[in-house]
Amino acid sequence: MKKGMFITFEGADGCGKTTQMKLLAEYLEEKRVSVVITREPGGKGLGEKVREILLNYDGPVSDRCESFLFLADRAQNIDTIVNPAVEEGKIVLCDRHIDSTVAYQGYGRGLDIERIKMLNNIATNWRKPDLTLVFDIDVETSMKRVGAEKDRMESAGIEFHNRVREGYLEIAKQEPQRIKVIDASKSIEEIHREVIKIFNSYGRLSQ
């Protein structure tokens, strides 16, 4: 592989995106492709500290403060993990990225979506993923998969998570070339085959 690639995995908690990211990483490693796995929030180092605040801080957090914490983590992830790896010809797989902020803070929290997109551009220096996979599932199923122990974001309520789901689907309509929606109610094996099919349609392994 001569050219690196940046792929993001999006969707509600419990949609199975993290499992599918790991399965794609295994597939690529079998093909002897260099892979880097990261996540937002919570890339290595500083990002891990930000993740702890965002998911487990037990005091009040304003919606705007929440957004800026995600954006700060994103800038760190792009500058210290994503860009260097892609420049080295590696494939970077990221669990959540810019579309999470639009879906959760924009559609979910009701913050100005165009402003969030602008701030995302600043945080990433206008870099967008080469491919984004959105794993779509109904909210009731996703909440059952998460279980009883929920973090601060997961505990936001059914109406909030319905708005988030609708946000993801709307984002996908706006950027169909970059964003592919996958039915996450299927079996792990079926979804993995679809992920591989989508990835191979980009023809990256032959470069």
N, C-alpha and C positions, 0 to 999 in steps of 0.2 A: 504494500500500500504506500503510494507516494504522497497522497493528499489526505490530510486529517479531516475529521468530521465531528460535528457537535450535534448530539441527539438528546432531546429532552423528553421526559416521561411525566405526563400530567393526568389529573383526575382526582376524584374524591378519595378521602381516606377509606381504606378497605376495598379499593377497586382492583387491587392486584398489580399495580404498576411497578412496585419495587421488586416483586417476584419476577415479572417479565423483564425488567432491566437486568437482573442477575442471569436469567436464562439467555438473553441476547449476548451478554458478556461471555458466557460459557461457549456459546456458538462461535463467536468471533475468535476467542482464544484457541478453539479447536482448528480454526482456519489460520492460526499463527498470526493473528492481527493484534497489534498492541492496543490495549484498552485501558482507559482510566475511568473509574467510577467516582462520582461526587454527588452532592445533594445540596438543596437549599430549603431552609437554612441548615447550616451545619457542615460546610466543607471543613477540611482539616485546619487545625490551629484556631485562629480567631473566630471562624465561623461556628465552631462548636460552642463557644461561649455565648454567641448571639442566639443560637438555637435554644440553649438552656433558658435564656430570658424569655424568648418568644413563646415557648410551649409550656413553661412551668412557673413563671413569675406569678405569685398569688395576689399581687396588688392591682390596682386599676391601671390599665394601659389605654391611652387614647388611640382612636383609629388612625390618626395621622402619625403618631409615634410608632405604632405597629408597622405601618407602611414603610417608614424610614429605616426601621431596624432591618426589615426584609431587604430593602434596597442597599443598605450598607453591606450586608452579608453577600449580596449578589455582586457588587463591585469587587469585593475581595475574592470571591470565587472565580470570576472572569479573569481578573488580572493575574492571580497567582496559580490557578489550577487549569482552567479551560484553555486560555490563549496559548500558554507555553506548550501544552500537550498537543493541541491541534497543529501548531507550527512545526512540531516534531513528527507530524504524520500519524499521530495516534487518533483513535476514535474515543471521544469523550461521551460518556453516558451520564446524564444528570437527572436525579430524582427531584422534580419541580424546578421551575425557572420563571421567566417573565409572565407567562400566562396564568400562573397561580396568583400572582399579585393582582392582575386584572380581574380574575374570576372571584377571588376571595375578598379583597379589599374594595374593588370596584363594584362588581355586581352584588357580592354578598354584603359588604358593609355600607354600600351606597356612596362611596367617594367618587369624585369626578374621574371618569374612565380615561378621557383624553389626557388629563393631567398625569394620571398614573402611567400611561403609555410614554409620555414625554420624560417622566422621571426614570422609567425603565431604560429608555434610550441613553440617558445620562449615565446611569449605573453601569451599563454594558458597553458604553462608548459606541452605541449604535450597532452592536453586533447582535444578530438574531441566530437562533439554531438553524442548522441545515434541514432538520426534520424534527417534528414534534408529534408524539403519539399521545392521544387523549383516550383514556380508558373510561368509557361511559357506563354508568350503572345507576339504578334507581336508589334514592336516598335511603329507603327503608332497608334494603339489602346491604348497603355500605355500612350503615350504623350497626347492623347485626354482626357484620364481620369484624368491626372494630372492637365490639365487646363492651363490658361494663366500665372498664377503666379507660377514661377518655382524657386527653390533654385539653388545654385551654381552647384550642381551635376546634377540636372535635366536639366540644360541649356546647357549641354555639346555638344548637336547636335545628329542628326540621326545616322551618321556613328559610333560615339562613342557608342551609345546605341545598335546598331546592333552587334558591337564587344562584348559588355557585354553579350547580349543574347546568342551569339554563345559560349562565355566562360562558361556560366552556363551549357549549354547542354553538353559541352565537359567535364566539371568537373563531371557531373552526370554519364557520360559513364565510367569515371575512378573509381568511387566508387558507384557501383549500389546497394550494400548492405545498405549503409548509406543514400544515396540520392535518393529520389523518385520525379519524375517530374510529375506535374499535369497541365492539360490543363486549363489555367486561363480564357479562352474565354467562358466557360460554365457559367451557372447561379450560384449565390451565394449558393443556396440550393444544387445544384448538386455537387459543389466543396466541400461543407461541408460534404456531405455524403461520398465522396471519402477520405477526410482527416480522418474521423472517421474510415473508413474501413482500411486504412493504419495503423492508430494508433493501432487499435484492433488486427491487424495481428501480432503485437509485443507482445501481451498477457500480457501487463504490469499490467493491473488492477486486474489480478487474482493472482499476486504474494503476 
